[in-house]
Amino acid sequence: TMSANETIIREFIAAWSNLDPVELVSYFTEDGTYNNMPSSAVSGRDNVQNFIAGFIRTWE
């Protein structure tokens, strides 16, 4: 069976298909860090949401 962490990771990956920054950032703690190489790491929920929103805009 999958561990709780593995389940969360799979849900996060699946959530990318919705292209919803608010949904995606809900997987982060207030002080969480997102690292999408080759970009620099982004810390803090608001900063992560803004980064993801900008990243997604390039797909629309």
PyMOL Python script that loads the backbone (N, CA, C, O; Angstrom):
from pymol import cmd

cmd.read_pdbstr("""\
ATOM      1  N   THR A   1       0.837  -1.194   0.000  1.00  0.00           N
ATOM      2  CA  THR A   1       0.000   0.000   0.000  1.00  0.00           C
ATOM      3  C   THR A   1       0.876   1.249   0.000  1.00  0.00           C
ATOM      4  O   THR A   1       2.038   1.215   0.404  1.00  0.00           O
ATOM      5  N   MET A   2       0.298   2.334  -0.455  1.00  0.00           N
ATOM      6  CA  MET A   2       1.052   3.584  -0.502  1.00  0.00           C
ATOM      7  C   MET A   2       1.096   4.219   0.880  1.00  0.00           C
ATOM      8  O   MET A   2       0.142   4.145   1.653  1.00  0.00           O
ATOM      9  N   SER A   3       2.219   4.838   1.163  1.00  0.00           N
ATOM     10  CA  SER A   3       2.329   5.602   2.399  1.00  0.00           C
ATOM     11  C   SER A   3       1.548   6.900   2.244  1.00  0.00           C
ATOM     12  O   SER A   3       1.199   7.289   1.129  1.00  0.00           O
ATOM     13  N   ALA A   4       1.275   7.565   3.349  1.00  0.00           N
ATOM     14  CA  ALA A   4       0.561   8.848   3.305  1.00  0.00           C
ATOM     15  C   ALA A   4       1.337   9.861   2.479  1.00  0.00           C
ATOM     16  O   ALA A   4       0.743  10.617   1.711  1.00  0.00           O
ATOM     17  N   ASN A   5       2.660   9.888   2.627  1.00  0.00           N
ATOM     18  CA  ASN A   5       3.480  10.833   1.856  1.00  0.00           C
ATOM     19  C   ASN A   5       3.396  10.554   0.360  1.00  0.00           C
ATOM     20  O   ASN A   5       3.292  11.481  -0.443  1.00  0.00           O
ATOM     21  N   GLU A   6       3.442   9.297  -0.008  1.00  0.00           N
ATOM     22  CA  GLU A   6       3.356   8.942  -1.423  1.00  0.00           C
ATOM     23  C   GLU A   6       1.997   9.346  -1.997  1.00  0.00           C
ATOM     24  O   GLU A   6       1.910   9.816  -3.131  1.00  0.00           O
ATOM     25  N   THR A   7       0.956   9.163  -1.219  1.00  0.00           N
ATOM     26  CA  THR A   7      -0.382   9.567  -1.657  1.00  0.00           C
ATOM     27  C   THR A   7      -0.435  11.066  -1.905  1.00  0.00           C
ATOM     28  O   THR A   7      -0.975  11.509  -2.919  1.00  0.00           O
ATOM     29  N   ILE A   8       0.116  11.845  -0.993  1.00  0.00           N
ATOM     30  CA  ILE A   8       0.129  13.306  -1.144  1.00  0.00           C
ATOM     31  C   ILE A   8       0.902  13.711  -2.392  1.00  0.00           C
ATOM     32  O   ILE A   8       0.455  14.578  -3.144  1.00  0.00           O
ATOM     33  N   ILE A   9       2.048  13.095  -2.617  1.00  0.00           N
ATOM     34  CA  ILE A   9       2.861  13.418  -3.798  1.00  0.00           C
ATOM     35  C   ILE A   9       2.094  13.091  -5.075  1.00  0.00           C
ATOM     36  O   ILE A   9       2.097  13.882  -6.018  1.00  0.00           O
ATOM     37  N   ARG A  10       1.446  11.947  -5.114  1.00  0.00           N
ATOM     38  CA  ARG A  10       0.670  11.569  -6.306  1.00  0.00           C
ATOM     39  C   ARG A  10      -0.494  12.535  -6.543  1.00  0.00           C
ATOM     40  O   ARG A  10      -0.791  12.887  -7.684  1.00  0.00           O
ATOM     41  N   GLU A  11      -1.148  12.959  -5.460  1.00  0.00           N
ATOM     42  CA  GLU A  11      -2.239  13.931  -5.593  1.00  0.00           C
ATOM     43  C   GLU A  11      -1.714  15.269  -6.113  1.00  0.00           C
ATOM     44  O   GLU A  11      -2.340  15.893  -6.970  1.00  0.00           O
ATOM     45  N   PHE A  12      -0.567  15.709  -5.597  1.00  0.00           N
ATOM     46  CA  PHE A  12       0.040  16.968  -6.038  1.00  0.00           C
ATOM     47  C   PHE A  12       0.370  16.907  -7.529  1.00  0.00           C
ATOM     48  O   PHE A  12       0.088  17.849  -8.271  1.00  0.00           O
ATOM     49  N   ILE A  13       0.955  15.823  -7.954  1.00  0.00           N
ATOM     50  CA  ILE A  13       1.303  15.662  -9.371  1.00  0.00           C
ATOM     51  C   ILE A  13       0.036  15.670 -10.225  1.00  0.00           C
ATOM     52  O   ILE A  13       0.001  16.319 -11.270  1.00  0.00           O
ATOM     53  N   ALA A  14      -0.990  14.966  -9.797  1.00  0.00           N
ATOM     54  CA  ALA A  14      -2.251  14.928 -10.545  1.00  0.00           C
ATOM     55  C   ALA A  14      -2.908  16.306 -10.591  1.00  0.00           C
ATOM     56  O   ALA A  14      -3.551  16.648 -11.583  1.00  0.00           O
ATOM     57  N   ALA A  15      -2.754  17.092  -9.541  1.00  0.00           N
ATOM     58  CA  ALA A  15      -3.372  18.423  -9.473  1.00  0.00           C
ATOM     59  C   ALA A  15      -2.832  19.358 -10.545  1.00  0.00           C
ATOM     60  O   ALA A  15      -3.513  20.310 -10.925  1.00  0.00           O
ATOM     61  N   TRP A  16      -1.632  19.111 -11.038  1.00  0.00           N
ATOM     62  CA  TRP A  16      -1.075  19.966 -12.092  1.00  0.00           C
ATOM     63  C   TRP A  16      -1.961  19.978 -13.329  1.00  0.00           C
ATOM     64  O   TRP A  16      -1.955  20.961 -14.069  1.00  0.00           O
ATOM     65  N   SER A  17      -2.717  18.924 -13.574  1.00  0.00           N
ATOM     66  CA  SER A  17      -3.572  18.891 -14.764  1.00  0.00           C
ATOM     67  C   SER A  17      -4.707  19.906 -14.679  1.00  0.00           C
ATOM     68  O   SER A  17      -5.305  20.246 -15.700  1.00  0.00           O
ATOM     69  N   ASN A  18      -5.013  20.395 -13.473  1.00  0.00           N
ATOM     70  CA  ASN A  18      -6.063  21.404 -13.305  1.00  0.00           C
ATOM     71  C   ASN A  18      -5.560  22.825 -13.538  1.00  0.00           C
ATOM     72  O   ASN A  18      -6.360  23.748 -13.687  1.00  0.00           O
ATOM     73  N   LEU A  19      -4.246  23.007 -13.571  1.00  0.00           N
ATOM     74  CA  LEU A  19      -3.630  24.323 -13.788  1.00  0.00           C
ATOM     75  C   LEU A  19      -4.202  25.387 -12.851  1.00  0.00           C
ATOM     76  O   LEU A  19      -4.502  26.503 -13.275  1.00  0.00           O
ATOM     77  N   ASP A  20      -4.349  25.032 -11.578  1.00  0.00           N
ATOM     78  CA  ASP A  20      -4.915  25.925 -10.568  1.00  0.00           C
ATOM     79  C   ASP A  20      -3.874  26.206  -9.487  1.00  0.00           C
ATOM     80  O   ASP A  20      -3.626  25.354  -8.634  1.00  0.00           O
ATOM     81  N   PRO A  21      -3.258  27.397  -9.513  1.00  0.00           N
ATOM     82  CA  PRO A  21      -2.222  27.718  -8.531  1.00  0.00           C
ATOM     83  C   PRO A  21      -2.709  27.635  -7.087  1.00  0.00           C
ATOM     84  O   PRO A  21      -1.948  27.246  -6.201  1.00  0.00           O
ATOM     85  N   VAL A  22      -3.962  27.995  -6.842  1.00  0.00           N
ATOM     86  CA  VAL A  22      -4.494  27.945  -5.474  1.00  0.00           C
ATOM     87  C   VAL A  22      -4.555  26.495  -4.990  1.00  0.00           C
ATOM     88  O   VAL A  22      -4.194  26.198  -3.851  1.00  0.00           O
ATOM     89  N   GLU A  23      -5.006  25.611  -5.850  1.00  0.00           N
ATOM     90  CA  GLU A  23      -5.044  24.189  -5.489  1.00  0.00           C
ATOM     91  C   GLU A  23      -3.632  23.660  -5.255  1.00  0.00           C
ATOM     92  O   GLU A  23      -3.382  22.957  -4.276  1.00  0.00           O
ATOM     93  N   LEU A  24      -2.724  23.996  -6.142  1.00  0.00           N
ATOM     94  CA  LEU A  24      -1.361  23.484  -6.026  1.00  0.00           C
ATOM     95  C   LEU A  24      -0.669  23.984  -4.766  1.00  0.00           C
ATOM     96  O   LEU A  24       0.026  23.220  -4.095  1.00  0.00           O
ATOM     97  N   VAL A  25      -0.852  25.251  -4.443  1.00  0.00           N
ATOM     98  CA  VAL A  25      -0.168  25.803  -3.272  1.00  0.00           C
ATOM     99  C   VAL A  25      -0.770  25.259  -1.970  1.00  0.00           C
ATOM    100  O   VAL A  25      -0.148  25.360  -0.912  1.00  0.00           O
ATOM    101  N   SER A  26      -1.962  24.693  -2.041  1.00  0.00           N
ATOM    102  CA  SER A  26      -2.571  24.119  -0.838  1.00  0.00           C
ATOM    103  C   SER A  26      -1.770  22.929  -0.304  1.00  0.00           C
ATOM    104  O   SER A  26      -1.972  22.512   0.837  1.00  0.00           O
ATOM    105  N   TYR A  27      -0.887  22.394  -1.098  1.00  0.00           N
ATOM    106  CA  TYR A  27      -0.040  21.286  -0.665  1.00  0.00           C
ATOM    107  C   TYR A  27       1.194  21.759   0.102  1.00  0.00           C
ATOM    108  O   TYR A  27       1.968  20.936   0.591  1.00  0.00           O
ATOM    109  N   PHE A  28       1.386  23.067   0.211  1.00  0.00           N
ATOM    110  CA  PHE A  28       2.564  23.634   0.866  1.00  0.00           C
ATOM    111  C   PHE A  28       2.210  24.203   2.230  1.00  0.00           C
ATOM    112  O   PHE A  28       1.115  24.728   2.432  1.00  0.00           O
ATOM    113  N   THR A  29       3.151  24.094   3.167  1.00  0.00           N
ATOM    114  CA  THR A  29       3.002  24.786   4.438  1.00  0.00           C
ATOM    115  C   THR A  29       3.280  26.265   4.212  1.00  0.00           C
ATOM    116  O   THR A  29       3.783  26.653   3.158  1.00  0.00           O
ATOM    117  N   GLU A  30       2.954  27.083   5.195  1.00  0.00           N
ATOM    118  CA  GLU A  30       3.139  28.531   5.074  1.00  0.00           C
ATOM    119  C   GLU A  30       4.589  28.888   4.741  1.00  0.00           C
ATOM    120  O   GLU A  30       4.843  29.862   4.033  1.00  0.00           O
ATOM    121  N   ASP A  31       5.541  28.100   5.254  1.00  0.00           N
ATOM    122  CA  ASP A  31       6.965  28.378   5.012  1.00  0.00           C
ATOM    123  C   ASP A  31       7.585  27.383   4.029  1.00  0.00           C
ATOM    124  O   ASP A  31       8.805  27.229   3.985  1.00  0.00           O
ATOM    125  N   GLY A  32       6.745  26.714   3.246  1.00  0.00           N
ATOM    126  CA  GLY A  32       7.228  25.704   2.303  1.00  0.00           C
ATOM    127  C   GLY A  32       8.096  26.291   1.202  1.00  0.00           C
ATOM    128  O   GLY A  32       8.041  27.488   0.919  1.00  0.00           O
ATOM    129  N   THR A  33       8.894  25.431   0.589  1.00  0.00           N
ATOM    130  CA  THR A  33       9.788  25.827  -0.500  1.00  0.00           C
ATOM    131  C   THR A  33       9.506  24.967  -1.721  1.00  0.00           C
ATOM    132  O   THR A  33       9.361  23.749  -1.616  1.00  0.00           O
ATOM    133  N   TYR A  34       9.428  25.614  -2.882  1.00  0.00           N
ATOM    134  CA  TYR A  34       9.225  24.925  -4.155  1.00  0.00           C
ATOM    135  C   TYR A  34      10.472  25.143  -4.990  1.00  0.00           C
ATOM    136  O   TYR A  34      10.945  26.269  -5.141  1.00  0.00           O
ATOM    137  N   ASN A  35      10.998  24.054  -5.531  1.00  0.00           N
ATOM    138  CA  ASN A  35      12.201  24.137  -6.344  1.00  0.00           C
ATOM    139  C   ASN A  35      11.927  23.455  -7.673  1.00  0.00           C
ATOM    140  O   ASN A  35      11.846  22.230  -7.754  1.00  0.00           O
ATOM    141  N   ASN A  36      11.786  24.268  -8.714  1.00  0.00           N
ATOM    142  CA  ASN A  36      11.534  23.757 -10.055  1.00  0.00           C
ATOM    143  C   ASN A  36      12.756  24.107 -10.899  1.00  0.00           C
ATOM    144  O   ASN A  36      12.835  25.188 -11.483  1.00  0.00           O
ATOM    145  N   MET A  37      13.694  23.188 -10.952  1.00  0.00           N
ATOM    146  CA  MET A  37      14.944  23.436 -11.665  1.00  0.00           C
ATOM    147  C   MET A  37      14.670  23.696 -13.131  1.00  0.00           C
ATOM    148  O   MET A  37      13.788  23.046 -13.691  1.00  0.00           O
ATOM    149  N   PRO A  38      15.355  24.588 -13.772  1.00  0.00           N
ATOM    150  CA  PRO A  38      16.568  25.268 -13.344  1.00  0.00           C
ATOM    151  C   PRO A  38      16.315  26.586 -12.617  1.00  0.00           C
ATOM    152  O   PRO A  38      17.264  27.315 -12.329  1.00  0.00           O
ATOM    153  N   SER A  39      15.054  26.910 -12.313  1.00  0.00           N
ATOM    154  CA  SER A  39      14.762  28.143 -11.584  1.00  0.00           C
ATOM    155  C   SER A  39      15.270  28.046 -10.150  1.00  0.00           C
ATOM    156  O   SER A  39      15.498  26.952  -9.634  1.00  0.00           O
ATOM    157  N   SER A  40      15.440  29.183  -9.523  1.00  0.00           N
ATOM    158  CA  SER A  40      15.839  29.222  -8.117  1.00  0.00           C
ATOM    159  C   SER A  40      14.672  28.788  -7.245  1.00  0.00           C
ATOM    160  O   SER A  40      13.513  28.904  -7.644  1.00  0.00           O
ATOM    161  N   ALA A  41      14.978  28.291  -6.065  1.00  0.00           N
ATOM    162  CA  ALA A  41      13.954  27.886  -5.112  1.00  0.00           C
ATOM    163  C   ALA A  41      13.135  29.100  -4.679  1.00  0.00           C
ATOM    164  O   ALA A  41      13.656  30.212  -4.590  1.00  0.00           O
ATOM    165  N   VAL A  42      11.858  28.875  -4.413  1.00  0.00           N
ATOM    166  CA  VAL A  42      10.938  29.922  -3.972  1.00  0.00           C
ATOM    167  C   VAL A  42      10.360  29.473  -2.634  1.00  0.00           C
ATOM    168  O   VAL A  42       9.895  28.341  -2.506  1.00  0.00           O
ATOM    169  N   SER A  43      10.389  30.357  -1.639  1.00  0.00           N
ATOM    170  CA  SER A  43       9.902  30.009  -0.304  1.00  0.00           C
ATOM    171  C   SER A  43       8.741  30.894   0.114  1.00  0.00           C
ATOM    172  O   SER A  43       8.655  32.060  -0.271  1.00  0.00           O
ATOM    173  N   GLY A  44       7.854  30.317   0.908  1.00  0.00           N
ATOM    174  CA  GLY A  44       6.679  31.023   1.401  1.00  0.00           C
ATOM    175  C   GLY A  44       5.491  30.754   0.501  1.00  0.00           C
ATOM    176  O   GLY A  44       5.602  30.818  -0.724  1.00  0.00           O
ATOM    177  N   ARG A  45       4.349  30.452   1.110  1.00  0.00           N
ATOM    178  CA  ARG A  45       3.171  30.046   0.333  1.00  0.00           C
ATOM    179  C   ARG A  45       2.775  31.079  -0.720  1.00  0.00           C
ATOM    180  O   ARG A  45       2.488  30.710  -1.858  1.00  0.00           O
ATOM    181  N   ASP A  46       2.753  32.363  -0.364  1.00  0.00           N
ATOM    182  CA  ASP A  46       2.373  33.395  -1.341  1.00  0.00           C
ATOM    183  C   ASP A  46       3.348  33.451  -2.509  1.00  0.00           C
ATOM    184  O   ASP A  46       2.935  33.578  -3.662  1.00  0.00           O
ATOM    185  N   ASN A  47       4.639  33.355  -2.214  1.00  0.00           N
ATOM    186  CA  ASN A  47       5.651  33.379  -3.274  1.00  0.00           C
ATOM    187  C   ASN A  47       5.549  32.146  -4.163  1.00  0.00           C
ATOM    188  O   ASN A  47       5.702  32.234  -5.381  1.00  0.00           O
ATOM    189  N   VAL A  48       5.292  31.002  -3.548  1.00  0.00           N
ATOM    190  CA  VAL A  48       5.134  29.770  -4.326  1.00  0.00           C
ATOM    191  C   VAL A  48       3.919  29.888  -5.245  1.00  0.00           C
ATOM    192  O   VAL A  48       3.985  29.512  -6.415  1.00  0.00           O
ATOM    193  N   GLN A  49       2.814  30.410  -4.717  1.00  0.00           N
ATOM    194  CA  GLN A  49       1.611  30.566  -5.539  1.00  0.00           C
ATOM    195  C   GLN A  49       1.871  31.504  -6.711  1.00  0.00           C
ATOM    196  O   GLN A  49       1.458  31.216  -7.834  1.00  0.00           O
ATOM    197  N   ASN A  50       2.541  32.609  -6.465  1.00  0.00           N
ATOM    198  CA  ASN A  50       2.854  33.553  -7.544  1.00  0.00           C
ATOM    199  C   ASN A  50       3.765  32.918  -8.585  1.00  0.00           C
ATOM    200  O   ASN A  50       3.576  33.122  -9.785  1.00  0.00           O
ATOM    201  N   PHE A  51       4.750  32.151  -8.136  1.00  0.00           N
ATOM    202  CA  PHE A  51       5.659  31.480  -9.061  1.00  0.00           C
ATOM    203  C   PHE A  51       4.888  30.481  -9.928  1.00  0.00           C
ATOM    204  O   PHE A  51       5.035  30.459 -11.150  1.00  0.00           O
ATOM    205  N   ILE A  52       4.067  29.658  -9.277  1.00  0.00           N
ATOM    206  CA  ILE A  52       3.307  28.654 -10.022  1.00  0.00           C
ATOM    207  C   ILE A  52       2.354  29.322 -11.007  1.00  0.00           C
ATOM    208  O   ILE A  52       2.214  28.863 -12.140  1.00  0.00           O
ATOM    209  N   ALA A  53       1.698  30.401 -10.585  1.00  0.00           N
ATOM    210  CA  ALA A  53       0.781  31.120 -11.480  1.00  0.00           C
ATOM    211  C   ALA A  53       1.521  31.635 -12.708  1.00  0.00           C
ATOM    212  O   ALA A  53       1.015  31.531 -13.826  1.00  0.00           O
ATOM    213  N   GLY A  54       2.711  32.187 -12.511  1.00  0.00           N
ATOM    214  CA  GLY A  54       3.509  32.664 -13.636  1.00  0.00           C
ATOM    215  C   GLY A  54       3.954  31.531 -14.540  1.00  0.00           C
ATOM    216  O   GLY A  54       3.956  31.664 -15.763  1.00  0.00           O
ATOM    217  N   PHE A  55       4.326  30.426 -13.937  1.00  0.00           N
ATOM    218  CA  PHE A  55       4.756  29.253 -14.683  1.00  0.00           C
ATOM    219  C   PHE A  55       3.605  28.723 -15.542  1.00  0.00           C
ATOM    220  O   PHE A  55       3.797  28.396 -16.713  1.00  0.00           O
ATOM    221  N   ILE A  56       2.423  28.643 -14.957  1.00  0.00           N
ATOM    222  CA  ILE A  56       1.250  28.127 -15.666  1.00  0.00           C
ATOM    223  C   ILE A  56       0.842  29.056 -16.803  1.00  0.00           C
ATOM    224  O   ILE A  56       0.401  28.586 -17.852  1.00  0.00           O
ATOM    225  N   ARG A  57       0.980  30.359 -16.612  1.00  0.00           N
ATOM    226  CA  ARG A  57       0.602  31.316 -17.669  1.00  0.00           C
ATOM    227  C   ARG A  57       1.320  31.020 -18.978  1.00  0.00           C
ATOM    228  O   ARG A  57       0.777  31.287 -20.051  1.00  0.00           O
ATOM    229  N   THR A  58       2.521  30.477 -18.911  1.00  0.00           N
ATOM    230  CA  THR A  58       3.258  30.171 -20.139  1.00  0.00           C
ATOM    231  C   THR A  58       2.608  29.022 -20.908  1.00  0.00           C
ATOM    232  O   THR A  58       2.909  28.833 -22.087  1.00  0.00           O
ATOM    233  N   TRP A  59       1.728  28.253 -20.273  1.00  0.00           N
ATOM    234  CA  TRP A  59       1.063  27.127 -20.922  1.00  0.00           C
ATOM    235  C   TRP A  59      -0.277  27.512 -21.520  1.00  0.00           C
ATOM    236  O   TRP A  59      -0.826  26.773 -22.338  1.00  0.00           O
ATOM    237  N   GLU A  60      -0.810  28.657 -21.123  1.00  0.00           N
ATOM    238  CA  GLU A  60      -2.159  29.028 -21.560  1.00  0.00           C
ATOM    239  C   GLU A  60      -2.139  29.718 -22.898  1.00  0.00           C
ATOM    240  O   GLU A  60      -3.191  30.098 -23.413  1.00  0.00           O
TER     241      GLU A  60
END
""", "prot")
cmd.dss("prot")
cmd.show_as("cartoon", "prot")
cmd.util.cbc("prot")
cmd.orient("prot")
